């Protein structure tokens, strides 16, 4: 029975997480690296100030790799699902983290405003009163005009860290899942074989004297 009322958003998120991310990663029928690359790329793009164009960035990169480096192919749907880590709820604190990181990398230890002031400015920038395409351009322009180099510079270490973490975590997860599935498959095959051959040497004690 579908969830209703206040439970619906949580039910929707759990369903999307299961069917759009977990199942494609584990049950795609590809080598583990196929899903691992998707997780790494999706998280790396999510950790960049490219609000509104992340899906387009994933698809453009996937098309380029498909044409130029087919051995590096990845699951674009899994990558797109991971970009959803940055959304209307998480963007202000994540972009605040970028700005602070960028200022520290530039040696600007003073003049760091409080969290509330930064997130309020970021939320204002991310909510222009315009159409979809125009709003994307306004958002990107205002982000870099307002926060400038610290935002761009500060996202780089987070993109690298999250991308590598996503790659290795997914690689390990998919490998363990595939090994477990293969072990279960062999166990089921042996069980079916014993049921269909009850008098094999392993089950038959031999003639009685």
N, C-alpha and C positions, 0 to 999 in steps of 0.2 A: 504494500500500500504506500503510495507516494506521500511524502511529508507535506504538511500544510502549516500555514501561519508562520511563526518566527523560526520554525525548524527548516523551512524550505531553502533559504540560502545555504545552510550547512549541508543539507541533502544534495543540493545542486553542486556545490564545491566538491563533495566527496565523490559524486558520480563522475564529474568531469575529470577529477584526479585519477580515478580508477580506469575509466575507459579511454581517456585521451592521453594519458601519460604512462601509467603502470603497465597496462596490457600491451600497448605498442612496444614498450621497451623490452618486456620479458617474452612476448609471444610473437615476435616479428618473423622468426624463421631465418634471421640473418646472423652473422658473426657478432659476438659481443661488442666489438669495436664500432659497429654500425650505430648502435644506440648510444654508446659512450661518446662518440664524436658529436652526436646530436645534443646530448645533455651539455657537453662542454661549450659548444657553439651557442646554444640557446641561453645559457647562464651568462656567458661572456657578453653577448649582445644585450641581455637584460640589464647588466651592470654598466650601461653607457647612457648618456643623456640623449637618447634618440626616441623620445616619446612620440608615439603616433606612427613611426616608420619601422618599428622593430620587425614586424611580420614581413614587410617588404624587404628588409635587409636580409632576413633569413632566406627568403625565397630567391633573392638575387644571388646570394652566396652559394646556395644549393645548386642553382642553374649553372653558375660558373664552374663549380667543382665537378658537376656532372659532365660538363663538356671538356674541361681541361685536365682534371685529376680524378677519373672515375674510381680509382682505388681509395680515395678519401671520401667517398660518398657517405651520406648520413641520412637519417630519417627526418625529413623536414617537419613533420607533424609533431614529433617529440620535441624538436628544437623550438617550435612555435609555442608549445605548451609551457616550456620552461621560461619563455620570455614573459609569461603572465605573472611571474614573481614580482615584477614591477607593475603595479596597477594604481588606481586612483587612491587607494588606501596607503600603500607602501611607498609611493613616490616621494612625498615630502621628507620623511626621515632618511630615505636612501640618498636623495640628492643633497640633503644637509650633510650626510656623511661624506659625500664626494667633495663638497665645498671645503669642509674642515680639513679633510685629508690633503686636498690640493694646496690650501694655504700653509699647512704645516710643511709640505714638501718644498714650498717656495721660501720657507724660513720666516713666514709671517706669524709669529707666535702671539702677537698682540692684536687687538682689534677684532677678536672673534666674538660676534654677537651671540646672543642666547638662542637656544633651540626654538623657542616659540616665535621669535622674530623671523628667523630664517624660514621655518616651515610655513608661516603665514605669507611671506613673500613668494615662496615657491608655489603654494596653493593658488595665489592670485595670478601668477604667471601661467599656470596650467589650466586656467578656466577662462579663456577669452570668449567674448560674445561674438562668435562668427561661425561660418559653415565649417564642415569637417576638414576639407583640404586647406582652407584659409587658416583655420585654427591651428593645424599642424605647423604651418609656416610661422605663425605668430608665436606659438609656444617655443619653437626652436630658436627663433630670433631673440625673443625676450629672455630666454634662459641664458644664452651666451652673452647678451647685452648686460643683463643684471649681474650674473655671477662670473662671467668671463673665463679666463684661463684656469682659475682654481677648480672650477667644475669639470673642465675637460681633463686637466692633469690628474685630479683626484680620483677620477673613475678608473684610470688605467690599472693601478695595482689591484683594485677590487675585481675588475673584469678578468685579470689574469688569475687571481687566486680562486675566484668562484668557477671560472672555466676549467682549470685544472682539477679542482676538487670534484666538480660535477662529472668530469671525464673518468677519473679513477674510481669514484664511488659507484657510478653506473657500470663500469667495466667489471668491477668486483661483484656487484650484485647480480648482473646478468650471467656471469660465469658460474657463480654458485647455483643460480636457479637452473641453468642448463645442465649442470652436473647432477643436481638433485633429480631433475626430470629424467635424465638418462638412467640413473640408478633405479628410479621407480619403474621405468619402462622395462629394464632388464629383469627386475624382480617380478613384475607382472607376467613377462614372457616365460620365465622359468616356472612360475606357478601354473600357468596354462599348459605348459608342456608336461608337467608332472600329472596334471589332472587327465590329460589325454593319453598319457603313457604310464599307467599305474604300475606296470611290471618292469620298469627299467631297473638297472643294476643298483641304483641308489635306493630304491624302495623295496626291492625284492630280496629276501634273505637267502634265496637259493633252495635247492631241494632238501627236504628233510631226510635224515638217515634213519 
